[in-house]
Amino acid sequence: MTARALLQESDISRALTRIAHEILESNRGTSNLLIIGIHTRGAILAQRLGAILDKIEPGSGVVGSLDITMHRDDLANQPARTPRRTEIPAGGIDDRTVVLVDDVLFSGRTIRAALDALSDIGRPKAVRLAVLVDRGHRELPIRADFVGKNLPTSLAERIQVKVTEIDGVDEVVVEP
Amino acid sequence: MIHLLGTKDLDKQTVIRILDTAEEMSQVASRSVPRLPALRGKTIVNLFYEDSTRTRTSFEIAAKMLSADVVNFSAKGSSVSKGESLKDTAQTLAAMGADAIVMRHSASGAAQTLAENGWVDAQVVNAGDGTHEHPTQALLDAFTIRRRVFGPNSTGKALDGLRVAIVGDVLHSRVARSNIWLLTALGVRVTLVGPATFIPNGIAGFPVDCSFNFDEMIDSEPDAVMMLRVQSERIESSFFPNSREYARHWGLSDDRAARLPKSCLIMHPGPMNRGLEISSSAADSVTSTIREQVANGISVRMAVLFLLLSGAQRISQ
């Protein structure tokens, strides 16, 4: 069986728009909001989310990016990777509400690493989690606050989020 | 790459990868908690058979910023003074659980000997061996040049087309040798400048130009001049008549510094002999990168240790 697409470009864009509205609603406005994407595809989704937020309420889409390579718990079992740029907007994360953005929520280990990475940078008022796809199979007590699409999967399947900036196309595919 | 023994066997891609990693590492120092957990549980031994201030301290700080445990070992006051061999010392340290050995030794090739004879399981980082190589110094020099030239957009860039003059005691300088290979790999045109006694035999085999006139070199407007220390501890017989004459012909005097292009970087690996190879005001001028080089050294060494020690397959070429 070959890869099949679960979300198309329009589905992704609708999901992001809905998440943007949910973020504004739960934050009761735009004050002290900071969108931080986890490299690589999370950072791109964060950029898009920021652009949508800016359209809804100008000035609300303050976006940064976070590299979690150094904080991974499987660092010793994988080939060494080149870390990416962590970009935190001026003013830092102290006392702001940080919305972490990633493409797929799976075991939860990436998010744990991201929380560790954040605590090295400062002390946010609150941290929320937005993901495009939640595929289940959590290994840690972590859940997402904003979910684009819940996709129940088997462990053998592989979910891949593709974005135009890197893969030339916007879609979510599942590979058996 | 399991060890970092020299820059001669590094290709352009690998060098850029190390420099890019160093670029990210340099951000860590400015954080409220300047520490990364990447090498937690690893032990790094600094095995120094020669004196050093900045290299040893720099490696120590770099390792600590990556949360590794550091053991400092200097030959003075150890069993080395009782006649213990390099092999025995290294094996003793490895038996205590060292994951990496950062070694400085007065014999050229010492790091390679340690790495390739199967004496120890640990990974070896050459921190200077005799007059052979000092790879992390060359990496930090390249990193410093790249940052000054490209600013915040350095990531991914090489140094194609730049011209760098390496001036002075090339013969005894491991820094010069490492820089020749590394800068050339990055696309730099390197010119060696110095008295004939300080230019090594067989220079034809190096991918460099050679000049015996510092003033002509300055007038040709290089992008950086790298002054080398006159290594009095390695100089046995007379290579130049006296230090005043050396300073007059080969030193970066105030006068020569003033004639350099405004953008030309003044570099020195340290420690400096102020007044001999470099004048005090040249060393402290705005185009001088000397203190920056020291600060960048930490980022570069963090990158090297991270790429060597993290990951199952080690750094791949």
HADDOCK unambig.tbl for C-alpha pairs under 7 A between the chains (distance, minus, plus):
assign (segid A and resid 70 and name CA) (segid B and resid 36 and name CA) 6.26 0.50 0.50
assign (segid A and resid 70 and name CA) (segid B and resid 37 and name CA) 6.25 0.50 0.50
assign (segid A and resid 70 and name CA) (segid B and resid 38 and name CA) 4.73 0.50 0.50
assign (segid A and resid 71 and name CA) (segid B and resid 37 and name CA) 6.02 0.50 0.50
assign (segid A and resid 71 and name CA) (segid B and resid 38 and name CA) 6.23 0.50 0.50
assign (segid A and resid 75 and name CA) (segid B and resid 310 and name CA) 6.25 0.50 0.50
assign (segid A and resid 75 and name CA) (segid B and resid 311 and name CA) 5.60 0.50 0.50
assign (segid A and resid 76 and name CA) (segid B and resid 310 and name CA) 5.64 0.50 0.50
assign (segid A and resid 76 and name CA) (segid B and resid 311 and name CA) 4.51 0.50 0.50
assign (segid A and resid 76 and name CA) (segid B and resid 312 and name CA) 5.56 0.50 0.50
assign (segid A and resid 77 and name CA) (segid B and resid 311 and name CA) 5.69 0.50 0.50
assign (segid A and resid 77 and name CA) (segid B and resid 312 and name CA) 4.89 0.50 0.50
assign (segid A and resid 78 and name CA) (segid B and resid 311 and name CA) 4.82 0.50 0.50
assign (segid A and resid 78 and name CA) (segid B and resid 312 and name CA) 5.17 0.50 0.50
assign (segid A and resid 78 and name CA) (segid B and resid 313 and name CA) 6.98 0.50 0.50
assign (segid A and resid 79 and name CA) (segid B and resid 311 and name CA) 4.35 0.50 0.50
assign (segid A and resid 79 and name CA) (segid B and resid 312 and name CA) 5.27 0.50 0.50
assign (segid A and resid 79 and name CA) (segid B and resid 313 and name CA) 4.95 0.50 0.50
assign (segid A and resid 79 and name CA) (segid B and resid 314 and name CA) 5.94 0.50 0.50
assign (segid A and resid 80 and name CA) (segid B and resid 307 and name CA) 5.82 0.50 0.50
assign (segid A and resid 80 and name CA) (segid B and resid 310 and name CA) 5.64 0.50 0.50
assign (segid A and resid 80 and name CA) (segid B and resid 311 and name CA) 4.39 0.50 0.50
assign (segid A and resid 80 and name CA) (segid B and resid 314 and name CA) 5.93 0.50 0.50
assign (segid A and resid 80 and name CA) (segid B and resid 315 and name CA) 5.83 0.50 0.50
assign (segid A and resid 82 and name CA) (segid B and resid 17 and name CA) 6.95 0.50 0.50
assign (segid A and resid 82 and name CA) (segid B and resid 21 and name CA) 5.72 0.50 0.50
assign (segid A and resid 83 and name CA) (segid B and resid 21 and name CA) 5.96 0.50 0.50
assign (segid A and resid 83 and name CA) (segid B and resid 24 and name CA) 6.61 0.50 0.50
assign (segid A and resid 84 and name CA) (segid B and resid 24 and name CA) 6.74 0.50 0.50
assign (segid A and resid 85 and name CA) (segid B and resid 24 and name CA) 5.92 0.50 0.50
assign (segid A and resid 120 and name CA) (segid B and resid 32 and name CA) 6.89 0.50 0.50
assign (segid A and resid 120 and name CA) (segid B and resid 33 and name CA) 5.35 0.50 0.50
assign (segid A and resid 121 and name CA) (segid B and resid 31 and name CA) 5.97 0.50 0.50
assign (segid A and resid 121 and name CA) (segid B and resid 32 and name CA) 6.14 0.50 0.50
assign (segid A and resid 121 and name CA) (segid B and resid 33 and name CA) 6.76 0.50 0.50
assign (segid A and resid 122 and name CA) (segid B and resid 32 and name CA) 6.88 0.50 0.50
